[in-house]
Amino acid sequence: MQGLSLYALQQNDGYKRGQCRSAPAPWSFSTGVLHGHEGSPLVVNGIMYIHTPFPNNTFAFDLERPGEILWEHKPKQDPAARAVACCDVVNRGLAYADGKIFKTLLDGHLVALDAKTGKEIWKMENSDIKVGSTLTIAPFVVKDKVLVGSSGAELGVRGYVTAYDIDTGEMEWRWYATGPDKEMGLAPDFNDKNPHYGQKGLGLKTWEGDAWKIGGGTNWGWYAYDPKLNMFYYGSGNPAPWNETMRPGDNKWTMTIWGRDADTGLAKFGYQKTPHDEWDYAGVNVMMLSDQEVNGKTTPLLTHPDRNGIIYTLNRETGDLVSANKIDDTVNWAKKVDLKTGLPIRDPEYSTRMDHRAKNICPSAMGYHNQGIDSYDPEKKLFFLGVNHICMDWEPFMLPYRAGQFFVGATLWMYPGPKGGSKGDLGQVKAYNAVTGEFAWEKMEPFSVWGGTLATKGDLVFYGTLDGFIKARDSRSGKLLWQFKLPSGVIGHPITYKHDGIQYVAIYYGVGGWPGVGLVFDLKDPTAGLGAVGAFADLQKHTQMGGGVMVFSLGGEGPYTKMADNDGADRTVASD
Amino acid sequence: MIVKTFITMTRLVGPVTVCVLAACIVPAVATAGDQKSAAANSVRICAARNDLPYSDADRHGFENRIAEVVAAEMRRPMEFVWTEEDAIYLVRDYLDQKLCDVVMGLDTADPRVLATKPYYRSGYVFIYRQDRGLNVQDWNSLDLRKLHRFAIIPGTPAETMLKVIGKFAENFHYMHSLVDFKSRRNQYIRFDPERLVREVVDGKADIAILWGPLAARYVKQSTVPLQMVLIPDQNVRSDGEKVAHHYDQSFGVRKDDVTLLQQLDQALESAAPEVTAILSAEGMPLLPLETAANTAQAEDP
C-alpha cells in the first residue's frame, strides 16, 4: 500500500469465507534475488510492480499478461552498501504517483522511474554510504512530495526524514530526530495540546554533551497520511549507540510517534513511547489510521503496534493518547503506560541496563511486533495484528583487554514466550479493538508472523508466516480456513487487487531479515544475531532462502486459465 | 640437553639477539614428537594468532619473543596454545578454562589474574606527521582542538578524552570506518594498529592516539617521519575522575597458580636485559618501573 494513506486494505467482496478451497496459484514470479523480501508488490492501473532486496531490481507486469516482463530496472550500486547495511539487505517497497514509480536503493539513493517504461527520470542521493547511511525504506508520496527516511543508527547516523519534489527531485525540506529544535522542524505550537510530552529544547537537553549528533532515531518503517488534516505520521527509531550507558537521558526525540504538517513537514506533535531505550524497541512500525467513536464522538485515530509490545492509539489530530495496551499480557518491561503522563511504568527487573542481568524479558529486542503492515476492518472495528511471541535473557559483560582498553557488550538468548507451550510457538495473530482495548480473538503460530496481515470484507484475514505459509483465517473467530506452503518464508505482507473481474491476493516469499540471519549467513552460535540464531534455529528445517511473488485467486482463475486452449504463448510479437 | 647447553653459552657471551635464541628454542618444542614428552613440564602460553605487534601465529610479536626468553630462563619447554578468537578473550576463554597457564600481556592491576611484577611500563601517545607543523603535547593543546579526524580505538582512554574535548561525536563514523563499519553490537572487532598509523601517514587521519607499545613498530617503520609524543598521565574526565594513560604490564596466571607466578617473576628478573632489549627494539616509550611502586598495586603478591 505504499504511496497511499494507510487506511488498511478493505477491498471488495470477492473473497468470502466458505469459498476457500485449495487451488493452484494462477501465476508466480521468481525475482532472481535471494535475501529477505519485505513489503509487497504495488498494483496501479492494471500494472503490477515488483521490487527486490539488494541489488534493488524492479519489474513491471501488465496484469493482462503477467508471463512477460513489461520492463525492468536493474540499478548499478556502490557494492560497499552491502557491507555497511546493519541487517539483511532488504527493501520495503515502491511508491507510485503521477506516472512515476519511486524506489530507494540500499546505497542511499532515491530514484524516480517512468511507470510506463522503467526509465530513470531523476535520482537523488539521500544518504551518504560513506558515513554508514543506507536506505531500506519504501518511499511515500504525500501530495506533490515523496518522503524517505534513513537507516544506519548503529553507525551514528542521526535520523532524518526528507521530502523531495516528485517531478524534479528537488529537496523541499529535511527534519532530524535529535538536536536543535530548528533542525528537528518543530512547529511553534509543537505539543501545545499535550505539553507534558515535552516541547522545546529537548533534542539537546535529553542528551549528554553532543551525543545527540550520533543519537540515531533513524526512521525506516512506514508513513501514513491524512489528506483532511493535511498531516503525515511515522515513528522514529532507536537511539544510538546501542550501549545505553553511553547516552544517559531520555534521548528525545527517538522512539517517537510524529504528526507533521504535510506541506512544511513541521511537527505538530511528538509522543515518545520509550524514553531512554534499553532494549532496541525501534519505534518505526506501521501507523494505521481509522475514524472511530471514542466517548460518543467520532475521532480521527492513529493506531501503532510498537516493538516494545504496547499498541498505542492516539488522536491523530492532537496527539492525545487514547489507549496504550499490551499487545500480549506477557509484556513485562513496563507494567503499564500511565495515560495521564504518557510514560511507561518500568519494571526494573526486566531492564536491560549494562549493570543488570535479566531473564525472561518480554518482548525480546525483536519486539512483539516488527515492521509488518497490519490491517483494519472498519465494520468489525478490529485491527488484525501479526505478532512475535519471543522473550529473552540478557547478560551484560565487560571484557578488559589491556592498557585501560575494554569491551562492553551483552549476550542475548531469545526463545518462545510463556504462551509458546510445549511446541515453542514463536508467533501470534490477534484481533484488537483499539477503543475498548479488547482482543476479539488470538491464535498462536509456530513461527513469527513477521510481515503483517490483510483483511477483506468477506470476513477473511490473510498473512504469511516465517516458515513460508500463507494462511487465511475467519476474521470473526480466527478459525483457520486455508493455507498454502510457499517456496520460502514470508517477511512481507499480502495485498489484494481486482483485475478483469477476478479478485487476487499476492504475497512475496523470501525469508531473511533479522529472524533469518542464522539461515542467511549460516551462523551456528545461538547467541549470534543478538540471539536470533537460537530463537529461529528450527526455521532452517522448514525453509531456506528464496525470492518471488505468488498470486492467488478464488478457484485459481487467472489470465492463463482462459488461454488454456491457445498455444499458451504469451509473447508480444515483433510485428505488433 | 641442547637447550640447556645453548643457554649456558649465551650467558657467557652476553645478550644475544632474540632471533637467534628463538631459532634454537623453537625446534626443541615445536615438533609433535617432543610435545608429548614436553607436555608434563611445559609452560603453556595463551597466545592469539592475530594480535600484532604482541603476538601472531608466526611468533613475530614482541610478546611471543619475550615468552620464549622467559621460558628458556625458567629452563622449561614452552608451547603456545593458540586461540581461535581475538586476544581480548584469552583470560575468560583460555586461561580460566585451564587450556593454558600464562597470558603474556595484561595490566598489572587486572583483577582477574595473579600478575607478575611489571616487566614494562608505557603510555598512550599522539602520533602525527612531522611535516604537519603541529605541536600537540597533551589533551589541552590548542593544535589538537583544530583537528578533525582522529584514528583511535573505542573503549580506550583516547575515546574518553575525545569526548572531554568534544570531538567524539563528529569522529564517530570515521572511527567506524577504520573497521569498514563492521563493528556490530556485542561483537568485539579488533582495530588494526598498522592500519591506524597508516591512516596518519596517508593523511586520512590528522592524528592517531594509541597505546605506545601497540603503535611503536609501525611508527618506526614509517617512511614518512612521524612524531610520537608520550601523553602525560594527568588527565581527568568531565566528572573529575582520573583517566589513566600510563600502565604497567605483566604476565598473568590463574589466581591459585602461585608457584608458576614465582617462577615467572624470577625468570623475568634474570632475563631483564634480554626483555628490555626486545622492548627497546620495538621503539616504544619505556617509563621507569620504579614509579609503579608508588601507585599501589594491590594485587601484587
Chai-1 contact restraints between the chains, C-beta under 6 A:
chainA,res_idxA,chainB,res_idxB,connection_type,confidence,min_distance_angstrom,max_distance_angstrom,comment,restraint_id
A,V84,B,F181,contact,1.0,0.0,6.0,A-B,restraint_1
A,V131,B,H173,contact,1.0,0.0,6.0,A-B,restraint_2
A,G132,B,H173,contact,1.0,0.0,6.0,A-B,restraint_3
A,G132,B,F181,contact,1.0,0.0,6.0,A-B,restraint_4
A,L155,B,H173,contact,1.0,0.0,6.0,A-B,restraint_5
A,L155,B,H176,contact,1.0,0.0,6.0,A-B,restraint_6
A,L155,B,F181,contact,1.0,0.0,6.0,A-B,restraint_7
A,G156,B,F172,contact,1.0,0.0,6.0,A-B,restraint_8
A,G156,B,H173,contact,1.0,0.0,6.0,A-B,restraint_9
A,D210,B,A169,contact,1.0,0.0,6.0,A-B,restraint_10
A,K213,B,A169,contact,1.0,0.0,6.0,A-B,restraint_11
A,I214,B,A169,contact,1.0,0.0,6.0,A-B,restraint_12
A,I214,B,F172,contact,1.0,0.0,6.0,A-B,restraint_13
A,W242,B,R185,contact,1.0,0.0,6.0,A-B,restraint_14
A,L399,B,I88,contact,1.0,0.0,6.0,A-B,restraint_15
A,Y401,B,I88,contact,1.0,0.0,6.0,A-B,restraint_16
A,R402,B,G105,contact,1.0,0.0,6.0,A-B,restraint_17
A,R402,B,L106,contact,1.0,0.0,6.0,A-B,restraint_18
A,R402,B,D107,contact,1.0,0.0,6.0,A-B,restraint_19
A,A403,B,W211,contact,1.0,0.0,6.0,A-B,restraint_20
A,A403,B,Y247,contact,1.0,0.0,6.0,A-B,restraint_21
A,G404,B,P157,contact,1.0,0.0,6.0,A-B,restraint_22
A,G404,B,A244,contact,1.0,0.0,6.0,A-B,restraint_23
A,Q405,B,G155,contact,1.0,0.0,6.0,A-B,restraint_24
A,Q405,B,T156,contact,1.0,0.0,6.0,A-B,restraint_25
A,F406,B,G155,contact,1.0,0.0,6.0,A-B,restraint_26
A,F407,B,I88,contact,1.0,0.0,6.0,A-B,restraint_27
A,F407,B,G155,contact,1.0,0.0,6.0,A-B,restraint_28
A,F407,B,Y188,contact,1.0,0.0,6.0,A-B,restraint_29
A,G409,B,N186,contact,1.0,0.0,6.0,A-B,restraint_30
A,A410,B,N186,contact,1.0,0.0,6.0,A-B,restraint_31
